[in-house]
Amino acid sequence: MIYLDNNSTTRVLPDILDAMLPYFSTAFFNTTTLAGALYDVARPLSEARERVAELIDCSAEEIILTSGATESNNWVLQSIARHSLRQTGKCHLVVSAIEHPSVLQVASYLAETEGRVEVDLAPVSCEGVIDLAALRDLIRPDTALVSVMLANNETGVIQPVAEAAALAKEINQDCLVHSDATQAVGKITLSLNDNLRDVDFLSLSGHKFHGPKGIGALFIRSGVDLAPYLYGGGQQGGARPGTENPALAAGIAKAAEIATMHLDDRRLESLRSSLEAALCALGVTVLGGGARRLPNTSLLLFEDLDSEMLIHRLAEADFATSSGSACTSGSDSPSHVVLAMGINYSSASGALRISLSHETTQNEVSEFIDVLKPLAQSLKKP
């Protein structure tokens, strides 16, 4: 299969798998036991925090290992909301309209169940970029948290998070800022000590940059308090209790190390450009094409075509693609991201996402184009 769905997950690379294997077999001990101490099985945990910190330019002490970005996002939103409710009896959250469901659905859940939790959605432009003027109007003196993703998982559009964070602090110095950076980490250079210095929390998942599934991280800026989301143990200083997994930690550590060699991959951008140029000749629209994007991501809109049918036909031809977020696959509704960009409901069903990796070749892209062109033509609605 030619795999063009790398924003949903990536292949665990051989070197990464090799780094993990000893901790499933010979060094399988619990990190908190004497055997674990004798075999130093906790070492991958500290290495994971160090390598991830290097990748996003922060201190290793500011990294907490989690099961992935969904847990990290839930942790931030739920803990901040409940803290605000305890302190003031109310809570105001602002999130962008194109967030991943692990942010949007949590915000919606809090508004529906907690009482006195208000949620405002910040709109985006037709290119899928958050509207900073609209965001300014939404942030209030009592806003507890602003959450804006660093790069959208469907369009690949990179959001002005640094500007949004600075804006939030300007209006309300006590407002905390969170960014779901799941799609951006490992693909573009970012710095929590430089351009993202006003971001308080940042979420990521290892399986988006060739690490294993089931491990990610949450950056918590030094000096910022975040109540634990889980209780029942002293691991990671009590911030995130639960038996630690050295194998997964070794995997994300190695993945973070390798990812530093592929940041801002110009070859990927060139591959994507050749793909888009060939398909635009068919009348395909590149959503977010006028904005700064991740080098590997292309969201294509086919008029008069049901992309789900196209995806299935491509799968039969041994090509893996998607219509958007893997977490909403199987839904009958068009992508909320595409709708937020102003695309009408019927047209939005024609969105096809192509996401490359540094393993993708020019031959694979060329073969995909050759297969896609006649398929798209044959599936057009009459």
C-alpha positions in Angstrom: 0.0 0.0 0.0 1.2 3.5 -0.8 0.5 5.3 2.5 -0.6 9.0 2.1 -2.4 9.4 5.5 0.5 10.3 7.7 -1.5 13.0 9.6 -3.6 10.2 11.0 -0.6 8.1 12.2 2.9 7.3 11.0 4.9 4.1 10.7 7.2 3.2 13.7 10.6 3.4 12.2 13.0 0.4 12.6 15.5 2.3 14.8 12.6 3.4 17.0 11.3 -0.1 17.4 14.8 -1.4 18.2 15.0 1.2 21.0 11.8 0.0 22.5 12.2 -3.8 22.4 14.5 -4.4 25.4 11.9 -2.8 27.7 9.3 -5.3 26.6 11.6 -8.3 27.3 14.8 -8.3 29.3 14.2 -4.9 31.1 10.5 -5.3 31.6 10.5 -4.4 35.3 8.4 -1.8 37.0 10.3 1.5 37.3 9.4 1.8 41.0 10.8 -1.6 42.1 14.3 -2.6 43.2 14.7 -4.7 40.1 13.7 -1.7 38.0 16.3 0.4 39.8 19.0 -2.2 39.3 18.3 -2.4 35.6 17.9 1.4 35.3 14.6 1.0 33.5 13.5 4.5 34.4 16.3 5.9 32.1 14.1 6.1 29.0 11.6 8.3 30.9 14.1 11.0 31.6 15.5 10.6 28.1 12.0 11.0 26.6 11.5 14.3 28.5 14.9 15.5 27.4 14.5 14.7 23.7 11.0 16.1 23.5 12.2 19.2 25.3 14.9 19.6 22.7 12.5 19.2 19.9 10.2 22.0 21.1 12.8 24.1 22.9 11.9 24.1 26.5 13.2 22.6 29.8 12.9 18.8 30.4 11.4 19.7 33.8 8.4 21.3 31.9 7.5 18.0 30.2 5.0 15.5 31.6 4.6 12.2 29.7 1.0 11.3 28.9 -0.9 8.8 26.8 -1.1 11.3 24.0 -2.5 14.7 23.0 -6.2 13.7 23.7 -5.3 13.1 27.3 -3.2 16.3 27.4 -5.9 18.4 25.9 -8.5 17.0 28.3 -6.2 17.6 31.2 -5.7 21.2 30.4 -9.3 22.2 29.6 -10.9 20.3 32.5 -8.4 21.2 35.1 -8.4 24.9 34.2 -12.2 25.1 34.0 -12.7 23.4 37.4 -10.0 25.6 39.0 -11.7 28.7 37.6 -15.1 27.5 38.9 -13.7 26.9 42.4 -12.0 30.3 42.4 -14.6 32.6 40.9 -17.8 30.5 40.5 -17.6 30.8 36.7 -15.3 30.1 33.7 -14.9 31.5 30.3 -13.0 29.6 27.6 -12.2 30.6 24.0 -11.2 28.0 21.5 -10.8 28.2 17.7 -13.6 26.8 15.6 -11.2 24.4 13.8 -9.8 22.6 16.9 -9.4 18.8 17.1 -12.4 17.1 18.7 -10.3 16.4 21.8 -10.5 20.2 22.4 -13.9 21.1 20.9 -15.8 18.2 22.5 -14.3 18.7 25.9 -15.2 22.4 25.8 -18.7 21.5 24.7 -18.9 18.9 27.5 -17.8 21.4 30.1 -20.4 24.0 28.9 -23.2 21.4 29.1 -22.4 19.7 32.4 -20.4 22.0 34.7 -22.7 25.0 34.9 -21.5 28.6 34.6 -18.9 27.6 32.0 -19.1 29.7 28.8 -17.3 28.7 25.6 -16.8 31.0 22.6 -15.5 29.8 19.3 -13.1 32.0 17.4 -13.8 32.0 13.7 -11.3 31.4 10.9 -10.9 33.0 7.4 -11.7 31.3 4.1 -8.1 30.1 4.2 -8.6 28.5 7.6 -6.5 31.0 9.6 -7.9 32.1 12.9 -9.3 35.7 12.8 -7.2 37.6 15.3 -9.5 40.6 15.3 -12.5 38.4 16.1 -10.4 36.7 18.8 -9.6 40.0 20.4 -13.3 40.7 20.7 -13.9 37.4 22.4 -11.2 37.5 25.1 -12.5 39.1 28.3 -10.9 40.2 31.5 -12.3 37.0 33.1 -11.3 34.6 30.3 -9.6 31.6 32.0 -8.1 29.9 28.9 -7.5 30.5 25.2 -6.8 27.3 23.1 -5.6 27.6 19.5 -4.0 24.7 17.7 -0.5 25.2 16.1 -1.3 23.5 12.8 -4.6 22.2 11.7 -4.8 18.4 11.2 -6.9 18.6 8.1 -5.7 21.6 6.1 -2.2 21.8 7.5 -2.6 25.5 7.9 -0.2 26.9 10.5 -2.0 29.2 13.0 -0.7 32.5 14.4 -0.4 31.1 17.9 2.3 33.4 19.0 0.2 36.4 18.1 -2.9 34.9 19.6 -1.1 34.2 22.9 0.4 37.7 23.1 -3.1 39.1 22.4 -4.6 37.1 25.2 -1.9 38.2 27.7 -2.3 41.8 26.6 -6.1 41.8 27.3 -5.9 39.6 30.5 -2.5 38.9 32.0 -4.0 36.1 34.0 -5.4 34.3 31.0 -3.7 31.0 30.3 -2.9 29.9 26.7 -2.9 26.3 25.4 -1.9 25.0 22.0 -2.6 21.6 20.6 0.6 21.1 18.5 0.0 17.5 17.6 0.4 17.9 13.9 3.2 20.5 14.0 5.7 18.8 16.3 8.3 17.0 14.3 7.4 18.8 11.1 8.2 22.4 11.7 10.6 24.2 14.0 9.0 25.7 17.1 10.4 27.2 20.2 8.6 27.6 23.6 11.5 29.8 24.7 11.3 32.2 21.8 8.2 32.8 19.5 5.9 30.7 21.7 7.0 32.1 25.0 3.5 33.3 25.9 2.1 29.7 25.5 1.5 28.1 28.9 0.5 24.5 27.8 1.3 22.6 24.7 0.1 19.1 23.7 1.7 16.5 21.4 1.6 12.8 20.4 4.5 10.5 19.5 2.7 8.6 16.8 2.5 11.6 14.6 6.3 11.7 14.1 7.0 7.9 13.7 6.9 7.1 17.4 4.6 4.5 19.0 0.9 5.1 19.8 -0.1 5.5 23.4 2.5 8.1 24.5 2.6 11.8 24.2 3.5 14.8 26.3 2.1 17.9 27.9 4.4 21.0 28.2 3.5 22.9 31.4 5.4 26.2 31.6 7.5 26.6 34.8 5.6 28.6 37.4 2.2 27.7 36.0 0.0 25.5 38.2 -2.1 22.7 36.7 -4.1 20.4 39.0 -3.6 16.7 38.3 -6.2 15.1 36.0 -5.5 11.6 37.4 -5.0 10.5 41.0 -3.6 7.4 42.6 0.2 7.4 42.6 3.3 9.4 42.9 4.8 8.9 39.4 6.0 12.1 37.6 5.9 13.9 40.9 2.2 13.1 41.3 1.3 15.2 38.3 0.4 12.2 36.2 0.3 9.0 38.2 0.1 5.5 36.8 2.6 2.8 36.1 5.2 4.2 33.7 6.0 2.5 30.3 9.7 2.7 29.6 9.3 1.0 26.2 7.0 3.7 24.9 9.2 6.3 26.5 12.2 4.9 24.6 10.2 5.1 21.5 9.2 8.7 21.7 12.7 9.6 22.8 14.2 8.1 19.7 11.4 9.5 17.5 12.0 13.0 18.8 15.7 12.6 18.1 15.1 11.5 14.5 12.4 14.2 14.0 15.0 17.0 14.5 16.6 15.9 11.2 13.4 16.3 9.2 12.1 19.7 10.4 10.8 22.0 7.7 11.4 19.4 5.0 11.7 21.3 1.7 11.6 18.0 -0.3 8.1 17.3 1.2 6.9 20.7 0.2 8.2 20.1 -3.3 6.4 16.8 -3.5 3.2 18.4 -2.3 3.5 21.2 -4.8 3.8 18.8 -7.7 0.8 16.9 -6.5 -1.3 20.0 -6.2 -0.2 21.4 -9.5 -1.3 18.2 -11.3 -4.7 18.1 -9.6 -5.5 21.7 -9.9 -5.6 21.2 -13.6 -8.7 19.1 -13.0 -10.4 22.0 -11.2 -9.6 20.8 -7.7 -9.4 23.4 -5.0 -6.6 23.4 -2.4 -8.2 24.4 0.9 -5.9 26.8 2.8 -3.6 26.9 -0.2 -3.0 30.6 0.2 -1.9 30.3 3.8 1.3 29.0 5.4 1.0 25.2 5.8 2.8 22.2 7.1 5.1 20.9 4.2 3.4 17.5 4.1 -0.4 18.3 4.1 -2.9 19.0 1.3 -6.7 19.2 1.7 -8.2 18.9 -1.8 -11.8 19.9 -2.5 -13.5 18.0 -5.4 -16.7 19.6 -6.7 -19.6 17.3 -7.3 -17.9 14.3 -5.7 -18.3 12.3 -2.5 -14.8 11.9 -1.1 -15.8 8.9 1.0 -16.5 6.9 -2.2 -13.2 8.1 -3.7 -11.3 7.1 -0.5 -12.7 3.6 -0.7 -11.9 3.3 -4.4 -8.4 4.5 -3.7 -8.0 2.0 -0.9 -9.0 -0.8 -3.4 -6.1 0.5 -5.6 -3.8 0.3 -2.6 -3.6 4.0 -1.6 -4.3 5.1 1.9 -5.9 8.6 2.1 -8.6 10.2 4.3 -11.3 12.9 4.3 -9.9 14.6 7.4 -9.5 13.8 11.1 -9.2 10.1 11.9 -11.1 10.8 15.1 -14.2 11.7 13.1 -14.0 9.0 10.4 -17.2 7.2 9.7 -19.3 10.4 10.5 -21.9 11.3 7.9 -21.4 15.0 8.5 -18.8 17.0 6.5 -15.7 18.2 8.3 -16.3 21.0 10.8 -13.0 22.5 9.7 -14.2 22.8 6.0 -17.5 24.2 7.1 -15.8 26.8 9.3 -13.9 28.0 6.3 -17.1 28.9 4.6 -17.5 25.9 2.3 -21.2 25.0 1.8 -22.5 21.8 3.3 -23.0 19.9 0.1 -19.6 20.8 -1.4 -17.8 20.1 1.9 -18.4 16.3 1.4 -15.8 16.4 -1.4 -12.8 17.0 0.7 -9.8 14.6 0.4 -6.7 14.9 2.7 -3.3 13.8 1.5 -0.5 13.8 4.1 3.0 12.8 3.2 6.0 11.7 5.3 9.8 11.9 4.7 9.4 8.3 3.5 7.1 9.3 0.6 8.8 9.2 -2.8 8.2 11.1 -6.0 7.3 7.8 -7.8 4.6 7.2 -5.2 3.1 10.7 -5.7 3.3 10.3 -9.5 1.5 6.9 -9.3 -1.1 8.3 -7.1 -1.8 11.2 -9.5 -2.1 8.7 -12.4 -4.7 6.6 -10.5 -6.6 9.5 -8.9 -7.3 11.5 -12.1 -9.5 8.9 -13.9 -11.1 7.8 -10.6 -12.2 11.3 -9.7 -13.6 11.8 -13.2 -15.6 8.6 -13.0 -17.1 9.3 -9.6 -18.4 12.8 -10.4 -22.0 13.3 -9.6 -24.2 13.7 -12.7 
